[in-house]
């Protein structure tokens, strides 16, 4: 069986390592740019015949669109592995891949520290109400519409999604004297909890002073935070989101910011990015970043290397190092 590899999109830090895969794969194909229509046309015409695994770079969605059933059907039957560069993979139809016997990997671990650092940046900025003064000082207005902020010490930090990133946020928040509680689908072992308290989803909402979202986006988590959830929260809660924008109903968040239910928010991701809700842009009590949680040289290289390691393992051993969790329990079916 031919075991070739396809790179979709560009590589910034690991071009040499990709080319070295030529010693492992039978052939290396590339689709550096283009449109979804062009990609589908090439695939149907057999341009990628024999590919066994593909590398999906973190900018490739603009060239191919989502990896849905239409696109999967156009790819050759030889394809068995999709190695995705990104912690989030909501633009890949994982159930459709599983149905077709295609295993999917993402890049957890590599993104944990950089994303957690940005979460703390946003959290501290939101706690200190930094936006009005940050903007004013560059305009020669000194502190501008200055107001006192809050200390992180002794605040209860609720983490929704205590995976690798959530755990890294917890470690950092402890250094600021915060008390950590979390909610997952399943409670972690005491060793992995490292002193954090496991609570129900409703208890997390009702008792947290700060809420950090660190979970994956899928149909069950879309708008997991909306009007009803805000109503269950403490008055004056602070919201931080470095995961995926659609986890929050942005219109409901804007209302909660206006009526004081949410004191402030720190956001790196948005529901329809790059478009940002006008109510968030107008609000002074929000710290905004343009989805740059993993934007460091070190992390971007580590992510690219992890994808290549998955690709190499797939070709040589028919195994992925960081297969997406939805498929791990169904590994025998793939």
C-alpha positions in Angstrom: 0.0 0.0 0.0 1.3 3.5 -0.9 1.7 5.7 2.1 2.0 9.3 0.9 1.4 12.5 2.9 -0.3 15.8 2.0 0.4 19.2 3.5 -2.5 21.7 3.3 -1.4 25.3 3.9 2.0 26.6 4.9 4.7 25.7 7.5 6.4 28.6 9.2 8.9 26.9 11.6 9.4 23.3 10.4 9.9 23.2 6.7 13.1 21.2 7.0 11.4 18.6 9.2 8.5 18.3 6.7 10.9 17.6 3.9 12.7 15.0 6.0 9.5 13.1 6.1 10.3 12.2 2.5 12.4 9.4 4.0 9.3 8.0 5.7 6.5 8.7 3.2 6.4 7.3 -0.3 5.6 10.8 -1.6 5.0 14.3 -0.3 2.1 16.3 -1.8 1.4 20.0 -1.1 -1.6 22.3 -1.4 -0.2 25.6 -0.2 -3.1 27.8 -1.1 -6.2 28.1 -3.3 -10.0 27.8 -2.9 -12.3 25.0 -1.6 -13.6 24.6 -5.2 -10.1 24.1 -6.5 -9.2 21.6 -3.8 -12.3 19.6 -4.4 -11.6 19.6 -8.1 -8.0 18.4 -7.7 -9.1 15.7 -5.2 -11.8 14.4 -7.5 -9.4 14.4 -10.4 -7.0 12.1 -8.5 -4.3 14.7 -7.8 -3.8 13.3 -4.3 -4.1 9.7 -5.1 -2.4 7.4 -2.6 -2.3 9.8 0.4 -2.4 7.9 3.7 -2.1 10.9 6.0 -2.5 14.6 5.7 -1.2 17.6 7.6 -3.8 20.3 8.1 -2.0 23.5 9.0 -3.7 26.1 11.3 -4.4 28.5 8.4 -5.7 25.9 6.0 -9.4 26.4 6.6 -9.3 29.4 4.4 -8.2 27.2 1.5 -10.4 24.2 2.0 -13.2 25.3 4.3 -14.4 22.9 6.9 -13.6 19.2 6.7 -17.1 18.0 6.2 -18.7 15.1 4.5 -18.5 16.7 1.0 -14.8 17.3 1.3 -14.1 13.8 2.9 -16.0 12.2 0.0 -13.8 13.9 -2.5 -10.5 12.6 -0.9 -9.1 9.3 -1.9 -10.1 6.1 -0.1 -6.5 5.6 0.9 -6.7 8.5 3.4 -6.6 7.1 7.0 -5.2 9.9 9.1 -5.9 13.7 9.5 -3.2 15.4 11.6 -4.6 18.9 12.5 -2.6 21.8 13.8 -4.7 23.4 16.5 -6.0 22.6 20.0 -9.6 23.2 18.7 -10.9 21.2 15.8 -14.5 22.2 15.5 -14.0 22.7 11.8 -13.5 19.0 11.3 -16.5 16.7 11.3 -15.1 14.1 13.6 -18.2 11.7 13.5 -18.0 11.8 9.7 -14.2 10.9 9.8 -14.9 8.1 12.3 -17.6 6.7 10.1 -15.2 6.6 7.2 -12.4 5.1 9.3 -10.2 8.2 9.4 -8.4 8.9 12.7 -7.9 12.6 13.7 -5.3 14.2 15.9 -5.0 17.7 17.3 -2.3 19.6 19.3 -3.1 19.6 23.0 -0.2 19.9 25.4 1.8 22.1 23.0 -0.7 25.0 23.5 -1.3 24.7 27.2 1.2 27.2 28.6 0.9 30.0 26.0 -2.9 29.9 26.2 -2.9 29.8 30.0 -0.6 32.8 30.0 -3.0 34.8 27.9 -5.9 33.7 30.1 -4.1 35.1 33.1 -3.3 38.3 31.2 -7.0 38.7 30.4 -8.1 37.8 33.9 -5.8 40.3 35.6 -6.7 43.0 33.0 -10.4 42.3 33.7 -10.0 42.3 37.4 -8.1 45.6 37.4 -10.5 47.2 34.9 -7.5 48.0 32.7 -9.1 49.0 29.4 -10.2 52.6 30.1 -6.8 53.6 31.5 -4.9 51.6 29.0 -6.6 53.4 26.1 -6.5 56.8 27.8 -2.8 57.0 28.5 -2.0 56.7 24.8 -4.4 59.6 24.1 -2.7 61.9 26.6 -5.6 61.6 29.0 -3.6 60.0 31.8 -5.9 57.6 33.6 -9.1 58.5 31.7 -12.3 57.1 33.1 -10.4 55.5 36.0 -12.1 53.2 38.5 -10.7 50.8 41.2 -10.3 47.2 40.3 -10.1 44.0 42.3 -7.3 41.8 43.7 -7.1 38.2 42.5 -6.2 37.0 46.0 -8.9 35.0 47.7 -11.2 35.2 44.7 -12.8 31.9 43.7 -11.8 30.9 40.2 -14.2 28.5 38.4 -12.7 26.6 35.5 -15.1 25.1 33.0 -13.0 22.4 31.4 -10.1 21.2 33.5 -8.0 19.7 30.7 -4.4 20.7 29.9 -5.1 24.4 29.5 -7.5 24.6 32.4 -5.0 22.9 34.7 -2.3 25.3 33.5 -4.6 28.2 34.3 -5.2 26.8 37.7 -1.5 26.5 38.5 -0.9 30.1 37.5 -4.0 31.4 39.4 -2.8 29.7 42.6 0.3 31.9 42.5 -2.0 34.9 42.8 -3.8 33.4 45.8 -7.0 32.4 44.1 -9.1 29.5 45.2 -9.7 26.9 42.4 -12.8 25.0 41.6 -13.8 23.3 38.4 -16.4 21.3 36.5 -15.7 18.6 33.9 -17.9 15.8 32.5 -15.9 13.6 34.9 -14.1 14.4 38.1 -10.3 14.2 37.9 -8.1 12.0 40.1 -7.0 13.7 43.3 -3.4 13.8 41.8 -4.5 15.7 38.8 -6.8 18.0 40.8 -3.9 19.3 42.8 -6.2 20.7 45.4 -8.9 22.1 43.1 -12.5 21.4 44.2 -14.8 19.5 41.9 -18.3 21.1 41.7 -21.5 20.7 39.6 -22.0 23.0 36.6 -24.7 24.9 38.5 -22.5 25.3 41.6 -19.7 26.5 39.4 -21.9 29.2 38.0 -23.4 30.2 41.4 -20.2 30.4 43.5 -17.4 31.6 41.2 -16.0 35.1 41.3 -14.2 34.6 38.1 -15.2 32.0 35.4 -12.6 30.8 32.9 -13.8 28.8 29.8 -11.3 26.2 28.8 -13.4 23.5 27.0 -13.7 22.4 23.4 -16.5 23.6 21.1 -18.9 21.0 19.8 -22.7 20.8 19.4 -23.2 20.1 23.1 -21.1 23.1 24.3 -22.2 25.8 21.8 -23.8 28.6 23.9 -23.1 26.7 27.1 -23.0 30.1 28.6 -26.1 32.1 27.8 -28.9 34.2 29.4 -30.1 31.4 31.7 -26.5 30.7 32.9 -25.7 34.4 33.5 -28.8 34.6 35.7 -27.4 31.8 37.9 -24.1 33.6 38.4 -23.0 35.9 41.2 -23.6 39.6 40.6 -20.3 41.1 39.5 -18.7 37.9 38.1 -15.8 38.2 35.7 -15.7 36.1 32.5 -12.6 34.9 30.7 -12.7 33.0 27.4 -9.6 31.8 25.6 -11.3 28.6 24.1 -13.8 29.2 21.4 -16.1 32.2 20.9 -19.4 30.3 20.3 -19.2 28.8 23.8 -20.8 32.1 24.9 -23.9 33.7 23.5 -22.3 37.1 22.9 -25.6 39.0 22.8 -26.4 37.7 26.3 -22.9 38.6 27.5 -23.3 42.2 26.2 -26.6 42.4 28.1 -25.0 41.0 31.3 -22.2 43.5 31.0 -24.6 46.4 30.6 -26.8 45.4 33.6 -23.9 44.7 35.9 -24.4 41.0 36.3 -20.9 40.6 34.7 -18.5 43.2 36.1 -15.9 42.7 33.3 -14.7 40.2 30.8 -11.5 39.2 29.1 -11.9 37.7 25.6 -9.5 36.2 23.1 -12.1 34.5 21.0 -15.4 35.6 19.5 -18.6 34.1 18.2 -18.2 35.2 14.6 -14.6 36.2 14.5 -13.0 38.2 13.1 -16.3 40.1 13.5 -16.8 41.3 17.1 -20.1 42.2 18.5 -20.5 46.0 18.5 -21.6 45.9 22.2 -18.2 44.4 23.2 -16.2 46.9 21.2 -18.1 49.8 22.8 -17.8 48.4 26.4 -15.0 49.8 28.5 -15.3 46.9 31.0 -14.0 44.3 28.5 -10.4 43.4 27.6 -10.2 42.2 24.0 -7.5 40.3 22.1 -7.6 39.1 18.5 -7.4 35.3 19.1 -3.7 35.2 19.9 -3.6 32.6 22.7 -0.9 30.5 21.0 0.9 33.3 19.2 4.5 32.7 20.4 7.4 31.5 18.3 8.0 28.6 20.7 4.4 27.4 20.9 3.9 27.6 17.1 7.0 25.6 16.5 6.0 23.0 19.1 2.5 22.7 17.5 4.0 22.1 14.1 6.4 19.6 15.4 3.6 17.7 17.2 1.6 17.5 14.0 4.7 16.1 12.2 5.2 13.6 15.0 1.6 12.5 14.6 2.1 12.2 10.8 5.2 10.2 11.1 3.7 7.9 13.7 0.6 7.4 11.5 2.7 6.4 8.4 5.1 4.2 10.3 3.0 2.6 13.0 -0.7 3.3 12.2 -1.1 5.2 15.4 -1.6 8.8 16.5 0.1 10.3 19.5 -2.6 12.8 20.3 -5.8 11.4 18.8 -8.9 13.5 19.6 -10.8 12.2 22.7 -14.0 11.5 20.9 -12.3 8.8 18.9 -10.2 7.3 21.6 -13.1 5.4 23.1 -14.1 4.2 19.6 -10.6 3.4 18.5 -11.5 -0.2 17.6 -14.0 1.1 15.0 -11.4 3.1 13.1 
